[in-house]
Amino acid sequence: MTFSPDFWTTHVGSVPYREDAALCERLARMLDVPAWPQMPRRSFRESMYVQYSAALPAVVVDETGEKITFNTEGDLTPALEAFYERYLADDVESFGLSPEYAAGFYAMLEALQAVPGDWAKGQVTGPISFGLTVTDQNLRASLYNDMLADAIVKNAAMNARWQVRQLKATRPNAIIFVDEPYMASFGSAYISLSREQVIAMLDEVFDAIHQEGALAGVHCCANTDWSVLLATTVDILNLDAYGYLENLALYPAELRAFLDRGGVVAWGIVPNNEAIEGLTPEAVAQKLREGFALISSKAEARGVAIAPEELAARSLITPSCGLGSASEAIAGQVFDVLAHVGETLRRG
């Protein structure tokens, strides 16, 4: 699939709102690639880790204490067998999101049916972030339990496939972003994973998305070793370009290879906090143009050709990260500026 967005707009996922119907119609109309809203303030079930957990073996959701863990004290065999029976039977439906865990998903499906368009976006919490955040009862990261780690990867892959099927029933083309905020800690003492392990886990999810005929994206909301993510089979790289664009310029050869295989960059150039106040779409657009020039010049200095015009033709525009922790007023400004930034950049 050839994908050459020209500064199309989309968003990361989380929002501060508790009501979904009017919001989803607004997003469907104002964004080129509307994404369903995650609403963690509506319910603990809609937090980015609980939201995708229902199909996992041995998971315990404590809604009163607002905590999610794995209970590995007993024999995990029956729970794992039930999980893999559904997985091996290709029972994609059993890995779907329920309305109690993702009200915004179902509201967006209705909005997409009412508003014509070609593209829609979903998102799933990535296995690295999920497995390093959600622990067992002894506070050991679940990703370091081999049996749970494989289930976590496969659960993300199957949920992503389910989302693609639902979204493509309303619009012909779908994108699923794998959200990996924990990749900001890759390479530190906090993560005991090799580069090869990370790539293999992510590629299993990306390949599942491709299996359904959709595009795969990855979102990291801080700085990371971008060469790792660029080495995967991902189609779209989403970064906080407002805060970390210059860091991507450190990887010109890897970025060149990514672009050569059809890769697209989703630039999180619209800040998701109070920095948005007083910021004009023209100023944001200029900041991104200057970033393109920086990447191009640094690449040229290392013998790699990356033209600003090429980056422009292969660009999506997003907020720098999710809006779940923002105020409703700030979120509203972010969406308004986002839509106008896309228009401004397309005008040249």
C-alpha positions as CSV (number, residue, x, y, z in Angstrom):
1,M,0.0,0.0,0.0
2,T,1.4,3.4,-1.0
3,F,0.7,5.9,1.7
4,S,1.7,9.5,1.0
5,P,-0.2,11.8,3.4
6,D,0.3,15.4,2.8
7,F,0.2,16.8,6.4
8,W,-2.9,14.9,7.3
9,T,-4.0,15.2,10.9
10,T,-4.8,12.6,13.5
11,H,-4.4,12.3,17.3
12,V,-2.7,10.0,19.8
13,G,-5.7,8.6,21.7
14,S,-6.4,9.8,25.2
15,V,-8.6,12.8,26.0
16,P,-9.8,14.4,29.2
17,Y,-13.4,14.2,28.3
18,R,-16.1,11.9,29.9
19,E,-18.7,12.2,27.2
20,D,-18.1,10.7,23.7
21,A,-20.8,11.1,21.2
22,A,-20.4,14.8,20.3
23,L,-16.7,14.5,20.6
24,C,-16.4,11.7,18.2
25,E,-18.5,13.4,15.6
26,R,-16.3,16.5,16.0
27,L,-13.1,14.5,15.6
28,A,-14.5,12.6,12.6
29,R,-15.3,15.9,10.9
30,M,-12.2,17.9,11.8
31,L,-9.3,15.4,11.4
32,D,-8.2,13.7,8.2
33,V,-7.6,10.4,10.1
34,P,-10.0,10.4,13.1
35,A,-8.9,8.2,16.1
36,W,-11.3,6.9,18.7
37,P,-10.9,8.6,22.1
38,Q,-9.6,6.8,25.2
39,M,-11.3,8.4,28.2
40,P,-9.4,7.5,31.4
41,R,-11.3,10.0,33.5
42,R,-14.5,8.3,32.6
43,S,-13.5,5.1,34.3
44,F,-10.4,3.2,35.6
45,R,-11.3,0.6,33.0
46,E,-10.4,3.0,30.3
47,S,-6.8,3.6,31.4
48,M,-4.3,2.5,28.8
49,Y,-3.3,-0.7,30.6
50,V,-6.7,-1.9,31.9
51,Q,-8.4,-1.1,28.6
52,Y,-6.7,-4.0,26.8
53,S,-6.4,-6.5,29.6
54,A,-9.7,-8.4,29.7
55,A,-8.6,-11.3,27.5
56,L,-5.3,-11.9,29.3
57,P,-4.7,-14.9,31.6
58,A,-4.3,-14.4,35.4
59,V,-4.9,-10.7,35.2
60,V,-6.5,-9.0,38.3
61,V,-8.2,-5.7,37.9
62,D,-8.8,-4.0,41.3
63,E,-11.2,-1.2,40.4
64,T,-11.6,0.0,44.0
65,G,-7.8,0.3,44.4
66,E,-7.4,1.3,40.8
67,K,-4.7,-1.3,40.3
68,I,-4.0,-4.0,37.7
69,T,-1.7,-6.9,38.3
70,F,-1.1,-10.5,37.4
71,N,-1.6,-13.3,40.0
72,T,1.1,-15.9,39.3
73,E,0.9,-17.6,42.7
74,G,-1.1,-20.5,41.5
75,D,-0.9,-22.9,38.5
76,L,-1.2,-20.7,35.4
77,T,-1.6,-23.7,33.1
78,P,-5.5,-23.7,32.9
79,A,-5.6,-19.9,32.2
80,L,-2.8,-20.1,29.7
81,E,-4.4,-23.1,27.9
82,A,-7.7,-21.2,27.6
83,F,-5.9,-18.2,26.2
84,Y,-4.0,-20.1,23.6
85,E,-7.0,-22.1,22.6
86,R,-8.7,-18.9,21.6
87,Y,-5.5,-17.6,19.9
88,L,-4.9,-20.8,17.9
89,A,-8.5,-21.0,16.9
90,D,-8.0,-17.5,15.5
91,D,-10.9,-16.3,17.6
92,V,-10.3,-12.6,16.9
93,E,-13.6,-11.5,18.3
94,S,-12.8,-12.8,21.8
95,F,-9.9,-10.3,22.0
96,G,-12.1,-7.3,21.2
97,L,-12.8,-4.2,23.4
98,S,-16.0,-4.2,25.3
99,P,-18.1,-1.0,25.7
100,E,-17.4,-1.0,29.4
101,Y,-13.7,-0.7,28.7
102,A,-13.8,1.5,25.6
103,A,-16.9,3.6,25.2
104,G,-15.1,5.9,22.9
105,F,-14.4,3.1,20.4
106,Y,-18.1,2.4,19.9
107,A,-19.1,6.0,19.8
108,M,-16.4,6.6,17.1
109,L,-17.7,3.7,15.0
110,E,-21.1,5.4,15.0
111,A,-19.6,8.8,14.1
112,L,-17.5,7.2,11.2
113,Q,-20.7,5.7,9.8
114,A,-22.3,9.1,9.8
115,V,-19.4,11.1,8.5
116,P,-17.9,10.2,5.1
117,G,-14.1,9.6,4.9
118,D,-11.4,7.2,3.8
119,W,-9.3,6.7,6.9
120,A,-9.7,5.8,10.6
121,K,-7.1,5.1,13.4
122,G,-7.1,2.9,16.4
123,Q,-4.5,2.3,19.0
124,V,-3.3,-0.4,21.4
125,T,-0.9,-0.3,24.3
126,G,2.3,-1.9,23.1
127,P,3.7,-5.1,24.7
128,I,6.9,-3.4,26.0
129,S,5.0,-0.7,27.9
130,F,2.3,-3.0,29.1
131,G,4.7,-5.8,30.3
132,L,7.0,-3.4,32.1
133,T,4.2,-1.4,33.8
134,V,1.9,-4.2,34.8
135,T,3.5,-6.4,37.4
136,D,2.7,-9.6,39.3
137,Q,1.8,-9.7,43.0
138,N,5.5,-9.4,43.9
139,L,6.0,-6.3,41.8
140,R,8.0,-8.2,39.2
141,A,7.4,-6.8,35.7
142,S,5.2,-9.3,33.8
143,L,7.4,-8.9,30.7
144,Y,10.1,-10.8,32.5
145,N,7.8,-13.8,33.0
146,D,8.3,-15.7,29.7
147,M,4.8,-17.3,29.8
148,L,3.1,-14.0,30.4
149,A,5.3,-12.0,28.0
150,D,4.2,-14.1,25.0
151,A,0.6,-13.8,26.0
152,I,0.9,-10.0,26.3
153,V,2.4,-9.8,22.8
154,K,-0.3,-12.0,21.3
155,N,-3.1,-10.2,23.1
156,A,-1.9,-6.9,21.6
157,A,-1.7,-8.4,18.2
158,M,-5.2,-9.9,18.3
159,N,-6.8,-6.8,19.7
160,A,-5.2,-4.8,17.0
161,R,-6.6,-7.2,14.3
162,W,-10.0,-6.9,15.9
163,Q,-9.9,-3.1,15.8
164,V,-8.9,-3.1,12.1
165,R,-11.9,-5.3,11.3
166,Q,-14.3,-2.9,13.1
167,L,-12.8,0.2,11.7
168,K,-12.7,-1.1,8.1
169,A,-16.4,-1.8,8.4
170,T,-16.9,2.0,8.5
171,R,-14.1,3.3,6.4
172,P,-12.0,1.5,3.7
173,N,-8.5,2.2,5.3
174,A,-7.3,1.8,8.8
175,I,-4.2,2.6,10.8
176,I,-3.4,1.1,14.2
177,F,-0.8,2.8,16.4
178,V,1.1,0.7,19.0
179,D,1.7,3.0,21.9
180,E,5.0,2.5,23.6
181,P,5.8,5.3,26.1
182,Y,8.2,3.0,28.0
183,M,10.5,2.9,25.0
184,A,11.8,6.2,26.4
185,S,13.6,4.1,29.0
186,F,15.1,1.7,26.5
187,G,18.9,1.3,27.0
188,S,18.7,2.3,30.6
189,A,19.2,0.1,33.7
190,Y,15.4,0.0,34.0
191,I,14.9,-2.3,31.0
192,S,16.6,-5.7,30.7
193,L,15.7,-6.3,27.1
194,S,17.9,-6.6,24.1
195,R,17.4,-4.6,20.8
196,E,16.5,-7.9,19.1
197,Q,13.8,-8.8,21.7
198,V,12.2,-5.4,21.4
199,I,12.1,-5.6,17.6
200,A,10.7,-9.2,17.6
201,M,7.9,-8.3,20.0
202,L,6.9,-5.2,18.1
203,D,7.1,-6.9,14.7
204,E,4.7,-9.6,15.9
205,V,2.1,-6.9,16.5
206,F,2.9,-4.9,13.4
207,D,2.7,-8.1,11.2
208,A,-0.7,-8.9,12.7
209,I,-1.9,-5.4,11.7
210,H,-0.5,-5.9,8.2
211,Q,-2.3,-9.3,8.0
212,E,-5.6,-7.4,8.2
213,G,-4.6,-5.0,5.4
214,A,-4.0,-2.0,7.6
215,L,-1.0,0.2,8.3
216,A,1.0,0.0,11.6
217,G,2.3,2.9,13.5
218,V,4.3,3.2,16.7
219,H,4.1,6.1,19.2
220,C,6.8,7.0,21.7
221,C,6.1,10.3,23.6
222,A,9.7,11.1,24.6
223,N,13.2,10.5,23.3
224,T,14.4,7.0,22.6
225,D,16.9,5.0,20.5
226,W,15.0,5.7,17.3
227,S,17.1,3.2,15.3
228,V,15.3,0.4,17.2
229,L,11.9,1.5,16.1
230,L,13.0,2.3,12.6
231,A,14.4,-1.2,12.2
232,T,11.0,-2.8,12.7
233,T,8.4,-3.4,10.1
234,V,6.4,-0.4,11.2
235,D,4.9,1.9,8.6
236,I,4.5,5.1,10.6
237,L,6.8,6.5,13.3
238,N,5.1,8.9,15.7
239,L,7.3,11.1,17.9
240,D,7.0,14.2,20.1
241,A,8.4,16.5,17.5
242,Y,7.7,19.6,19.6
243,G,10.2,18.5,22.2
244,Y,12.4,15.9,20.5
245,L,12.5,16.5,16.7
246,E,16.3,17.2,16.7
247,N,17.0,13.8,18.2
248,L,15.6,12.1,15.1
249,A,18.2,14.0,13.1
250,L,20.9,11.8,14.9
251,Y,19.7,8.8,12.8
252,P,19.9,9.9,9.1
253,A,20.9,6.5,7.7
254,E,18.1,4.7,9.6
255,L,15.6,7.3,8.6
256,R,16.7,7.1,5.0
257,A,16.2,3.4,5.0
258,F,12.8,3.8,6.6
259,L,11.7,6.3,4.0
260,D,13.0,4.1,1.2
261,R,10.7,1.3,2.2
262,G,7.7,3.6,2.3
263,G,7.8,4.8,5.9
264,V,5.9,7.9,7.0
265,V,6.6,10.1,10.0
266,A,3.8,11.4,12.3
267,W,5.2,14.6,13.7
268,G,3.8,15.4,17.2
269,I,4.4,19.0,16.6
270,V,1.4,20.4,18.5
271,P,2.1,20.7,22.2
272,N,-0.4,18.8,24.5
273,N,-0.1,21.2,27.5
274,E,-0.2,24.9,28.5
275,A,2.4,25.6,25.8
276,I,-0.4,25.7,23.3
277,E,-1.8,28.9,24.8
278,G,-1.0,31.8,22.4
279,L,0.6,29.5,19.9
280,T,-0.6,30.1,16.4
281,P,-0.9,27.5,13.6
282,E,1.6,29.5,11.6
283,A,4.2,29.3,14.4
284,V,3.8,25.6,14.8
285,A,4.0,25.1,11.0
286,Q,7.2,27.1,10.9
287,K,8.7,25.1,13.7
288,L,8.1,21.9,11.7
289,R,9.6,23.4,8.5
290,E,12.7,24.4,10.5
291,G,12.9,20.8,11.8
292,F,12.8,19.4,8.3
293,A,15.7,21.7,7.3
294,L,17.6,20.6,10.4
295,I,17.2,16.9,9.6
296,S,18.1,17.5,6.0
297,S,21.3,19.5,6.8
298,K,22.5,17.0,9.4
299,A,21.8,14.1,7.1
300,E,23.7,15.8,4.3
301,A,26.7,16.4,6.6
302,R,26.8,12.6,7.0
303,G,26.4,11.8,3.3
304,V,22.7,11.0,3.4
305,A,20.2,12.8,1.2
306,I,16.9,13.6,2.9
307,A,15.1,16.5,1.2
308,P,12.7,18.6,3.3
309,E,10.2,18.2,0.4
310,E,10.3,14.4,0.8
311,L,9.6,14.6,4.5
312,A,6.7,17.0,3.8
313,A,5.1,14.6,1.4
314,R,5.3,11.7,3.9
315,S,4.0,13.5,7.0
316,L,1.1,13.1,9.4
317,I,0.6,15.8,12.1
318,T,-0.4,14.9,15.7
319,P,-0.4,16.4,19.2
320,S,3.0,15.7,20.9
321,C,1.3,13.0,23.1
322,G,-2.1,12.0,24.4
323,L,-4.4,14.6,26.0
324,G,-5.6,12.5,28.9
325,S,-3.8,14.6,31.5
326,A,-4.7,17.9,30.0
327,S,-7.6,20.1,30.9
328,E,-10.7,20.1,28.6
329,A,-9.9,23.7,27.7
330,I,-6.3,22.9,26.7
331,A,-7.5,19.8,24.8
332,G,-9.9,21.9,22.8
333,Q,-7.2,24.4,21.9
334,V,-4.9,21.5,20.8
335,F,-7.5,20.0,18.5
336,D,-8.3,23.4,17.0
337,V,-4.6,24.3,16.4
338,L,-3.9,20.8,15.1
339,A,-6.6,21.1,12.3
340,H,-5.3,24.5,11.3
341,V,-1.7,23.4,11.3
342,G,-2.5,20.8,8.8
343,E,-4.2,23.3,6.6
344,T,-1.4,25.8,6.9
345,L,1.3,23.3,5.9
346,R,-0.7,22.0,2.9
347,R,-0.9,25.6,1.7
348,G,2.9,25.7,1.6
